[in-house]
Amino acid sequence: MDRASKGPFLRARPTTVDASLRPCVTLPTSTSYPSGRALQSWVGGALLAEMLPFRREEILERAERAAWGRVIGGVHFPSDLVGGKRLAWGYLAAAWKNPEFQAELDVARAERMRVAVEKVR
């Protein structure tokens, strides 16, 4: 993810711009834009929301909060999250069209249903 998506931008992290910042998380060695953690949060959240549509809003809110943790932690700018989110939705748009991805998603849905039925018994 880093080389392909961050390479064209080479945006410095907030601590490089403002040396007084003291991140409360480990400072990554990569550049700041786009946020890979935001991408991961949104992809994971979207897939989980697909599996549990009745909790979609709650799950996507959690994905948003997880991404914002990187800004609060001092290692990203808010606009880095926008980049990560855009990458996530672009990735997912391509994934939804992939038959292998759809097949794996169907397997995961069936497993979720199996577990749900077992809990009711």
SULHU-V602778 format. One record per residue. N is the residue number from 1. RES is the residue in one letter. PHI is phi in whole degrees, 0 to 359 (none if undefined). OMEGA is omega in whole degrees, 0 to 359 (999 if undefined). BURIAL is 1 if it has 16 or more other ideal C-beta (glycine too) atoms within 10 Angstrom, else 0. Layout:
n = {N | N}
res = {RES | RES}
phi = {PHI | PHI}
omega = {OMEGA | OMEGA}
burial = {BURIAL | BURIAL}
This chain:
n = {1 | 2 | 3 | 4 | 5 | 6 | 7 | 8 | 9 | 10 | 11 | 12 | 13 | 14 | 15 | 16 | 17 | 18 | 19 | 20 | 21 | 22 | 23 | 24 | 25 | 26 | 27 | 28 | 29 | 30 | 31 | 32 | 33 | 34 | 35 | 36 | 37 | 38 | 39 | 40 | 41 | 42 | 43 | 44 | 45 | 46 | 47 | 48 | 49 | 50 | 51 | 52 | 53 | 54 | 55 | 56 | 57 | 58 | 59 | 60 | 61 | 62 | 63 | 64 | 65 | 66 | 67 | 68 | 69 | 70 | 71 | 72 | 73 | 74 | 75 | 76 | 77 | 78 | 79 | 80 | 81 | 82 | 83 | 84 | 85 | 86 | 87 | 88 | 89 | 90 | 91 | 92 | 93 | 94 | 95 | 96 | 97 | 98 | 99 | 100 | 101 | 102 | 103 | 104 | 105 | 106 | 107 | 108 | 109 | 110 | 111 | 112 | 113 | 114 | 115 | 116 | 117 | 118 | 119 | 120 | 121}
res = {M | D | R | A | S | K | G | P | F | L | R | A | R | P | T | T | V | D | A | S | L | R | P | C | V | T | L | P | T | S | T | S | Y | P | S | G | R | A | L | Q | S | W | V | G | G | A | L | L | A | E | M | L | P | F | R | R | E | E | I | L | E | R | A | E | R | A | A | W | G | R | V | I | G | G | V | H | F | P | S | D | L | V | G | G | K | R | L | A | W | G | Y | L | A | A | A | W | K | N | P | E | F | Q | A | E | L | D | V | A | R | A | E | R | M | R | V | A | V | E | K | V | R}
phi = {none | 301 | 297 | 292 | 265 | 272 | 310 | 293 | 256 | 50 | 284 | 293 | 284 | 306 | 293 | 285 | 283 | 228 | 296 | 283 | 290 | 236 | 302 | 264 | 231 | 297 | 283 | 294 | 273 | 279 | 281 | 269 | 250 | 280 | 283 | 291 | 291 | 296 | 303 | 298 | 298 | 288 | 295 | 299 | 296 | 296 | 292 | 294 | 297 | 295 | 284 | 233 | 300 | 288 | 240 | 309 | 299 | 297 | 295 | 292 | 295 | 295 | 298 | 297 | 296 | 297 | 297 | 295 | 303 | 289 | 287 | 299 | 288 | 91 | 247 | 218 | 270 | 305 | 293 | 297 | 292 | 300 | 298 | 296 | 293 | 297 | 298 | 300 | 291 | 293 | 300 | 295 | 301 | 289 | 298 | 300 | 274 | 273 | 300 | 294 | 298 | 300 | 296 | 295 | 295 | 297 | 298 | 296 | 298 | 298 | 296 | 300 | 294 | 300 | 295 | 297 | 295 | 297 | 292 | 288 | 294}
omega = {187 | 184 | 185 | 186 | 183 | 184 | 182 | 188 | 180 | 178 | 177 | 177 | 181 | 181 | 177 | 180 | 181 | 184 | 179 | 178 | 178 | 181 | 178 | 175 | 179 | 181 | 178 | 179 | 179 | 177 | 193 | 188 | 348 | 182 | 176 | 179 | 176 | 177 | 180 | 180 | 183 | 178 | 179 | 179 | 180 | 179 | 178 | 177 | 176 | 181 | 183 | 186 | 179 | 178 | 185 | 184 | 180 | 181 | 181 | 174 | 177 | 178 | 178 | 179 | 178 | 178 | 181 | 177 | 179 | 175 | 179 | 179 | 175 | 182 | 178 | 169 | 178 | 181 | 175 | 179 | 178 | 178 | 179 | 179 | 178 | 176 | 180 | 182 | 175 | 177 | 181 | 178 | 177 | 182 | 182 | 181 | 185 | 182 | 179 | 177 | 180 | 179 | 178 | 178 | 177 | 177 | 180 | 178 | 180 | 178 | 178 | 180 | 179 | 180 | 180 | 180 | 179 | 179 | 180 | 182 | 999}
burial = {0 | 0 | 0 | 0 | 1 | 1 | 0 | 0 | 0 | 0 | 1 | 0 | 1 | 1 | 0 | 0 | 0 | 0 | 0 | 0 | 0 | 0 | 1 | 0 | 0 | 0 | 0 | 1 | 0 | 1 | 1 | 1 | 1 | 1 | 1 | 1 | 1 | 1 | 1 | 1 | 1 | 1 | 1 | 0 | 1 | 1 | 1 | 1 | 1 | 0 | 1 | 0 | 0 | 0 | 0 | 0 | 0 | 0 | 1 | 1 | 0 | 1 | 1 | 1 | 0 | 1 | 1 | 1 | 1 | 1 | 1 | 0 | 0 | 1 | 1 | 1 | 1 | 0 | 0 | 1 | 1 | 0 | 1 | 1 | 1 | 0 | 1 | 1 | 0 | 0 | 0 | 1 | 0 | 0 | 1 | 0 | 0 | 0 | 0 | 0 | 0 | 0 | 0 | 0 | 1 | 0 | 0 | 0 | 0 | 0 | 0 | 0 | 0 | 0 | 0 | 0 | 0 | 0 | 0 | 0 | 0}
